[in-house]
Amino acid sequence: MATVILVRHGRTTANASGLLAGRTPGVLLDETGRAQAAATGVRIASVPLARLVTSPLERCVETAAAIRAQQPTAPFDAHIDPSLDVIDEDLTECGYGAWQNRSLADLAKEDLWTTVQTQPSAVTFPDGESMAAMQARAVAAVRRHDADVEREFGQGAVWVAVSHGDIIKAVLADALGMHLDLFQRLAVGPASTSIISYGRARPSVPIINSDAGDLSWLAPSRSAAAGGSQTGDATVGGGAGRAS
């Protein structure tokens, strides 16, 4: 099975000012966000990546560039092939429609806000996208890339998808078997990493919303890269954990 590291973009000027940026062009990382993205790149640097996929919005492209900048540049099997950098529209931000570019404080006064918090599966943003459609296209995109990476690079391959908070929460909810109406229970901070391995029997989610710590344990072993046995079965009793 392949493994995907889901990375939310770093903090933006809109995040810092409390605006819902949505798909507005020109929203960039602020100074804090650039530092966050660079730190995430350092965390991932010890993991040879098979593919780097990003939302087309600038804040995600900037974050992806920071991750790429930290990847090793020596042999082919230890860095990202430039041809495998992918911009995927299906990982773009939710279509918030008329809510876009409004302050979160004002949006919290809208009747729809309560539904967004408690029953997102019933929400379609005015002149925008439904949250159910958002989840469907994002999950399909992640699973499609994951299958492609495993087919091309073998079991144990690791890849990165850079996207947005609600997108990543929706993908995590699917992997955890949670109804979309429960996805607001998840938190995904700027430049955080969350990890999913889509096993044969079920997905496993070892990390959610992590912004610190070494990720070298994700680096595939030679046997895994060569197609060694990785069933994805859960260890009864919890197992011994990762080797330090």
Phi, psi and omega per residue, in radians:
M1 nan 2.504 3.044
A2 -1.460 2.939 3.118
T3 -2.276 2.343 3.092
V4 -1.927 2.332 2.966
I5 -1.724 1.966 3.096
L6 -1.530 2.136 -3.112
V7 -2.081 2.162 2.990
R8 -1.401 2.564 3.086
H9 -1.048 2.750 3.074
G10 -1.203 3.018 -3.092
R11 -1.088 2.479 -3.138
T12 -2.001 2.988 3.052
T13 -1.062 -0.621 3.124
A14 -1.211 -0.752 3.085
N15 -0.984 -0.792 -3.060
A16 -1.168 -0.477 -3.109
S17 -1.759 0.064 3.065
G18 1.350 0.482 3.107
L19 -1.770 2.562 3.012
L20 -1.555 1.708 -3.014
A21 -1.203 -0.653 -3.092
G22 1.054 -2.294 -3.094
R23 -1.751 0.290 3.131
T24 -1.012 2.230 3.113
P25 -1.247 2.723 3.039
G26 1.456 0.148 3.080
V27 -1.499 1.997 -2.997
L28 -1.970 2.871 3.013
L29 -1.135 2.460 2.999
D30 -1.532 -3.049 -3.083
E31 -1.034 -0.746 3.099
T32 -1.100 -0.744 -3.136
G33 -1.112 -0.662 3.094
R34 -1.136 -0.687 3.097
A35 -1.159 -0.696 3.109
Q36 -1.089 -0.781 -3.117
A37 -1.124 -0.711 3.116
A38 -1.115 -0.715 3.130
A39 -1.125 -0.680 3.092
T40 -1.149 -0.678 3.068
G41 -1.035 -0.698 3.100
V42 -1.136 -0.723 3.124
R43 -1.060 -0.643 -3.058
I44 -1.542 -0.199 -2.993
A45 -1.013 -0.517 -3.106
S46 -1.413 -0.008 -3.123
V47 -1.903 1.963 3.081
P48 -1.131 2.120 -3.062
L49 -1.677 2.398 3.088
A50 -1.482 -0.501 -3.089
R51 -2.748 2.572 3.070
L52 -2.220 1.959 -3.080
V53 -1.992 2.460 -3.114
T54 -2.479 2.635 2.893
S55 -1.032 2.647 -3.132
P56 -1.310 -0.209 -3.062
L57 -1.240 2.551 -2.946
E58 -0.985 -0.676 -3.085
R59 -1.128 -0.547 3.081
C60 -1.366 -0.702 3.111
V61 -1.078 -0.709 3.079
E62 -1.073 -0.763 3.137
T63 -1.133 -0.744 3.099
A64 -1.079 -0.681 3.122
A65 -1.103 -0.653 3.118
A66 -1.162 -0.621 3.097
I67 -1.205 -0.786 -3.138
R68 -1.072 -0.675 -3.074
A69 -1.074 -0.429 -3.108
Q70 -1.631 -0.106 -3.118
Q71 -1.294 2.540 3.108
P72 -1.027 2.701 -3.104
T73 -1.993 0.046 -3.141
A74 -1.510 -2.429 -2.700
P75 -0.947 2.798 -3.042
F76 -0.944 -0.678 -3.055
D77 -1.357 0.073 -3.126
A78 -2.080 0.221 3.084
H79 -2.684 2.967 -3.140
I80 -1.336 2.245 2.986
D81 -1.230 2.179 -3.119
P82 -0.917 -0.511 -3.126
S83 -1.209 -0.227 -3.103
L84 -1.741 0.080 2.958
D85 -1.266 2.241 -3.009
V86 -2.313 2.320 2.938
I87 -1.775 2.163 -3.052
D88 -2.145 2.015 3.140
E89 -1.048 -0.454 -3.111
D90 -1.281 -0.151 3.055
L91 -1.769 0.149 3.140
T92 -1.228 2.945 -3.106
E93 -1.062 2.743 3.037
C94 -1.009 2.518 3.073
G95 -1.402 1.607 -3.062
Y96 -1.383 -0.097 3.052
G97 1.008 -2.207 -3.083
A98 -1.186 -0.213 3.080
W99 -1.375 -0.323 -3.065
Q100 -1.060 2.426 3.094
N101 1.230 0.245 3.043
R102 -1.755 2.733 -3.124
S103 -1.306 2.539 3.113
L104 -1.102 -0.568 3.123
A105 -1.101 -0.705 3.103
D106 -1.250 -0.711 -3.124
L107 -1.109 -0.555 3.135
A108 -1.114 -0.273 3.110
K109 -1.532 -0.183 -3.117
E110 -1.331 2.547 3.094
D111 -1.036 -0.623 -3.091
L112 -1.137 -0.426 -3.101
W113 -0.968 -0.754 -3.126
T114 -1.093 -0.675 3.120
T115 -1.194 -0.676 3.077
V116 -1.015 -0.639 -3.106
Q117 -1.357 -0.607 -2.953
T118 -1.951 -0.448 -3.115
Q119 -2.535 1.083 -3.068
P120 -1.044 -0.421 3.125
S121 -1.113 -0.307 -3.127
A122 -1.694 0.019 -3.001
V123 -1.627 2.249 2.831
T124 -2.144 2.118 -3.103
F125 -1.212 2.461 -3.117
P126 -0.980 2.179 -3.083
D127 1.067 0.393 -3.073
G128 -2.346 -2.653 -3.007
E129 -1.746 2.676 2.990
S130 -1.438 2.634 3.124
M131 -1.217 -0.504 3.068
A132 -1.147 -0.732 3.108
A133 -1.157 -0.668 3.076
M134 -0.991 -0.848 -3.124
Q135 -1.121 -0.758 -3.074
A136 -1.061 -0.790 -3.084
R137 -1.292 -0.588 3.137
A138 -1.230 -0.784 3.128
V139 -1.092 -0.758 3.135
A140 -1.059 -0.715 -3.134
A141 -1.136 -0.813 -3.116
V142 -1.117 -0.786 -3.137
R143 -1.153 -0.597 3.115
R144 -1.153 -0.839 3.115
H145 -1.102 -0.695 -3.112
D146 -1.074 -0.777 3.118
A147 -1.118 -0.692 3.118
D148 -1.112 -0.750 -3.122
V149 -1.116 -0.783 -3.137
E150 -1.126 -0.698 -3.131
R151 -1.129 -0.675 -3.067
E152 -1.499 -0.624 -2.998
F153 -1.977 -0.157 3.073
G154 1.606 2.989 3.121
Q155 -1.114 2.464 -3.128
G156 1.639 -0.166 3.104
A157 -1.133 2.558 -3.119
V158 -2.134 2.415 3.099
W159 -2.433 2.896 -3.086
V160 -2.118 2.404 2.969
A161 -2.106 2.110 3.126
V162 -1.767 2.147 -3.063
S163 -2.624 -2.628 -2.951
H164 -2.066 2.856 -3.036
G165 -0.970 -0.955 -3.105
D166 -1.163 -0.592 3.109
I167 -1.104 -0.861 -3.105
I168 -1.147 -0.704 3.086
K169 -1.059 -0.684 -3.141
A170 -1.178 -0.690 3.111
V171 -1.176 -0.725 3.099
L172 -1.101 -0.742 3.135
A173 -1.023 -0.753 3.097
D174 -1.060 -0.802 -3.107
A175 -1.136 -0.566 -3.134
L176 -1.465 -0.060 -3.103
G177 1.273 0.415 3.133
M178 -1.587 2.470 2.989
H179 -1.143 2.569 3.116
L180 -0.954 -0.530 -3.133
D181 -1.141 -0.207 3.124
L182 -1.804 0.011 -2.968
F183 -1.232 -0.320 3.084
Q184 -1.215 -0.159 3.050
R185 -1.278 -0.281 -3.123
L186 -1.574 2.573 3.061
A187 -2.089 2.391 3.124
V188 -2.410 1.760 -3.066
G189 -1.430 2.925 3.121
P190 -0.996 2.319 3.109
A191 1.077 0.279 3.108
S192 -1.315 2.790 3.070
T193 -2.025 2.416 2.998
S194 -2.298 2.561 -2.977
I195 -2.227 2.339 3.071
I196 -2.273 2.327 2.932
S197 -2.000 2.069 -3.129
Y198 -1.500 1.638 -3.111
G199 -1.358 3.025 -3.137
R200 -1.124 -0.665 -3.081
A201 -1.599 -0.624 -3.059
R202 -2.962 2.789 3.005
P203 -1.267 2.666 2.951
S204 -2.135 2.541 -3.034
V205 -2.241 1.524 -3.062
P206 -1.323 -0.391 -3.070
I207 -2.496 2.392 3.018
I208 -2.316 2.307 2.960
N209 1.011 0.793 3.130
S210 -1.650 2.347 3.093
D211 -2.175 0.267 3.115
A212 -2.683 2.805 3.055
G213 1.841 2.662 -3.115
D214 -1.322 2.356 3.114
L215 -1.899 0.246 -3.082
S216 -1.084 -0.401 3.119
W217 -1.113 -0.265 3.101
L218 -1.399 -0.314 -3.091
A219 -0.995 2.232 -3.069
P220 -1.193 2.471 3.026
S221 -1.299 2.833 3.128
R222 -1.088 -0.639 -3.129
S223 -1.183 -0.648 3.107
A224 -1.178 -0.775 -3.126
A225 -1.092 -0.504 -3.132
A226 -1.509 0.061 3.100
G227 1.714 0.420 3.113
G228 -1.112 2.951 -3.046
S229 -1.270 2.097 3.020
Q230 -2.455 1.711 -3.011
T231 -1.397 -0.444 -3.035
G232 1.393 0.096 3.099
D233 -1.179 2.536 3.069
A234 -1.276 2.546 3.087
T235 -1.462 2.053 3.138
V236 -1.127 2.273 -3.112
G237 1.566 -0.144 3.053
G238 1.792 -0.384 3.070
G239 1.310 -3.048 -3.058
A240 -1.669 -0.044 3.138
G241 1.423 -3.054 -3.120
R242 -1.333 2.598 3.004
A243 -1.229 2.398 -3.116
S244 -1.405 nan nan
